[in-house]
């Protein structure tokens, strides 16, 4: 059976992108860093673990927790303090596109062809190759995830997930689950998440953080040996406060 011309063209494009991704992955680290045009690459070793972060600023962080509990009452969030797990997560305040990790997660739209916010920032930093590969993926359903190369980004890969518009907990949880399923399948040991679906998608920031933290905690409990770090990237001051407060409940320090 002869393949249609369009199918043949598409096949060759997929092969070309696979070759291109391979060349980026094989590139020496020093050369790869030069490809990141915005500079200031942040290595994983430069991002403190949550355990270290907490230990260095206990007094201020405890006051945040006291304030949260006085405002919310009994939160009914009860997790064991496990040192291994508190050393597997981080809060990072800054630009996700500068992180030198195995994969950063993109809060994408259904087309996967770029947009505003973190989506646009990732596409700009990665270069046109990212858009080219995304065109091969035929979009992505809400709550699902797909992976591409990282190209000019410091991260090796980009996991694209599409968050829900508005407060839809099951779909948001699926974004985190599907992204980490890809990481597990591809042996990606360090993954950085933005705040998915907040901002213009309208998911309340605090509610979104609760889902992110609960989902990551559940997956790490079952797969702690498969990950070196899961990073929660925050940009807005209110997101920083939310994660600093709730990390103490989902990943308590002994």
C-alpha positions in Angstrom: 0.0 0.0 0.0 1.3 3.4 -1.0 1.2 6.2 1.7 -0.4 9.5 0.7 2.1 12.3 0.0 0.9 14.2 3.1 1.5 11.1 5.3 5.0 10.7 3.9 5.8 14.4 4.5 4.5 14.1 8.0 6.6 11.0 8.6 9.8 12.7 7.4 9.1 15.7 9.6 8.7 13.4 12.7 12.0 11.8 11.8 13.7 15.1 11.4 12.5 16.4 14.7 13.6 13.1 16.4 17.1 13.7 14.9 17.1 17.4 15.9 16.1 16.5 19.5 18.8 13.9 19.6 21.5 16.5 18.6 20.4 18.8 21.4 20.4 16.0 24.0 23.9 14.9 22.9 25.2 18.5 23.1 27.9 19.1 25.8 26.4 20.9 28.8 28.7 23.9 28.3 27.6 24.3 24.7 23.9 23.8 25.6 24.1 26.6 28.1 25.3 29.0 25.3 22.1 28.1 23.4 19.9 29.7 26.1 19.9 33.2 24.9 18.5 34.9 28.0 21.4 33.6 30.2 21.4 33.0 33.9 20.9 29.3 33.7 19.9 27.8 37.1 21.2 24.3 37.8 19.2 21.9 39.9 21.9 22.0 42.6 21.2 25.8 42.9 17.6 25.2 43.8 17.3 24.4 47.5 15.2 21.5 48.6 12.1 22.3 50.6 13.8 20.8 53.7 16.8 23.2 53.3 14.5 26.1 52.4 12.4 25.6 55.5 15.4 25.1 57.8 16.9 28.4 56.7 13.8 30.4 57.4 11.8 28.5 60.0 10.6 31.5 62.0 9.0 33.4 59.1 7.5 30.2 57.6 6.0 29.1 60.9 4.3 32.5 61.2 2.8 32.0 57.8 1.4 28.6 58.9 -0.1 30.1 62.1 -1.8 32.8 60.0 -3.1 30.2 57.6 -4.5 28.0 60.4 -6.1 31.0 62.1 -7.8 32.0 58.8 -8.8 28.5 57.7 -9.4 26.6 61.0 -8.9 22.8 60.9 -7.6 22.1 57.4 -7.7 18.3 57.9 -4.4 18.0 56.0 -2.4 15.3 57.9 0.8 13.9 56.3 3.7 12.2 58.0 7.0 14.1 58.0 9.3 12.1 55.8 12.8 13.5 55.3 13.2 11.8 51.9 10.1 13.4 50.5 10.8 16.9 51.8 14.1 16.6 50.0 12.4 15.7 46.8 10.4 18.9 46.3 11.3 22.6 46.0 9.7 26.0 45.7 11.3 28.2 43.2 10.6 31.9 42.8 11.5 33.0 39.3 11.5 32.2 35.6 10.8 28.5 34.8 12.6 28.9 31.5 15.9 29.3 33.2 15.8 26.0 35.0 18.3 23.3 34.0 16.2 20.2 34.7 15.1 17.1 32.8 11.7 18.7 32.0 9.7 21.8 32.6 6.0 21.7 32.3 4.2 24.1 30.0 0.7 25.4 30.9 -0.4 25.2 27.3 -3.6 25.6 25.4 -5.4 22.9 23.4 -3.6 23.9 20.1 -0.1 23.6 21.7 1.0 26.4 19.3 1.9 28.9 21.9 0.0 31.7 23.7 0.5 34.2 26.5 2.0 33.9 29.9 4.3 31.0 30.7 3.3 29.3 27.4 4.6 32.2 25.3 7.7 32.6 27.5 8.6 28.9 27.0 8.1 29.1 23.2 10.2 32.3 22.9 13.1 30.8 25.0 13.0 27.4 23.2 13.1 28.9 19.7 11.1 28.0 16.6 12.0 24.3 16.7 9.6 23.9 19.6 6.6 25.3 17.6 7.6 23.1 14.7 7.5 19.9 16.8 4.3 21.0 18.5 2.6 21.3 15.1 3.2 17.5 14.7 1.3 16.7 17.9 -2.2 17.5 16.7 -3.0 19.5 19.9 -3.8 18.2 23.3 -7.0 17.6 25.2 -7.7 19.3 28.5 -6.2 17.3 31.4 -3.8 15.4 29.2 -0.1 15.9 28.5 2.4 15.5 25.6 6.2 15.9 25.5 8.6 17.6 23.1 12.2 18.5 23.1 13.5 21.6 25.0 15.7 22.9 22.2 17.3 26.2 23.3 15.9 25.9 26.8 18.2 24.7 29.6 15.7 21.9 30.3 16.1 18.8 28.1 12.3 18.4 27.5 9.0 20.3 27.7 5.9 18.5 29.0 2.9 20.3 27.7 -0.3 20.0 29.6 -3.6 21.8 29.2 -5.3 22.9 32.3 -9.1 23.5 32.7 -10.7 26.9 32.5 -12.4 27.5 35.8 -12.4 25.3 38.9 -12.5 21.7 37.7 -10.5 19.7 40.2 -10.5 16.4 38.4 -9.0 17.9 35.2 -6.4 19.9 37.1 -5.3 16.8 39.0 -5.1 14.9 35.8 -2.7 17.6 34.4 -0.2 16.8 37.2 -0.8 13.1 37.0 -0.3 12.8 33.3 2.8 15.1 33.3 4.4 12.9 36.0 3.4 9.7 34.2 5.3 10.9 31.2 8.3 11.7 33.4 8.2 8.2 34.9 7.9 6.6 31.5 10.8 8.6 30.0 13.0 8.4 33.2 13.0 12.1 33.7 14.1 12.6 37.3 13.7 16.4 37.7 10.5 18.2 36.7 9.4 21.8 37.3 5.8 22.9 37.3 4.3 26.3 36.8 1.0 27.2 38.5 -1.3 25.5 36.1 -4.7 27.1 35.2 -4.4 30.1 37.5 -4.2 33.5 35.9 -6.4 33.9 32.8 -7.8 30.4 33.1 -9.4 31.5 36.3 -8.6 28.7 38.7 -8.4 30.1 42.3 -4.7 30.1 43.3 -5.1 28.5 46.7 -7.4 25.7 45.4 -5.0 25.0 42.5 -2.0 24.8 44.9 -3.9 22.3 47.1 -4.5 20.0 44.1 -0.9 20.3 42.9 0.6 19.5 46.3 -1.7 16.6 47.1 -1.2 15.0 43.7 2.6 15.4 43.8 2.7 14.0 47.4 0.7 11.0 46.4 2.9 10.2 43.4 6.1 10.7 45.2 5.0 8.4 48.0 4.8 5.6 45.5 7.8 6.6 43.3 10.3 8.5 45.5 13.2 6.5 44.0 12.2 7.6 40.5 12.5 11.3 41.1 15.4 13.6 42.3 13.2 16.7 42.4 9.8 18.1 41.7 9.8 21.9 41.7 6.9 24.2 42.2 7.6 27.4 40.3 6.0 30.5 41.6 6.0 34.0 40.1 3.4 36.1 41.8 4.0 37.0 45.5 0.6 35.5 46.5 1.6 32.2 44.9 4.9 32.2 46.9 3.0 32.7 50.1 0.4 30.0 49.3 3.1 27.4 48.5 5.3 28.4 51.5 2.3 27.9 53.7 0.9 24.7 52.4 4.2 22.9 51.8 4.5 22.8 55.6 1.3 20.7 55.7 1.8 18.5 52.7 5.6 18.0 53.2 6.1 18.7 56.9 9.6 18.9 58.3 10.5 16.7 61.3 
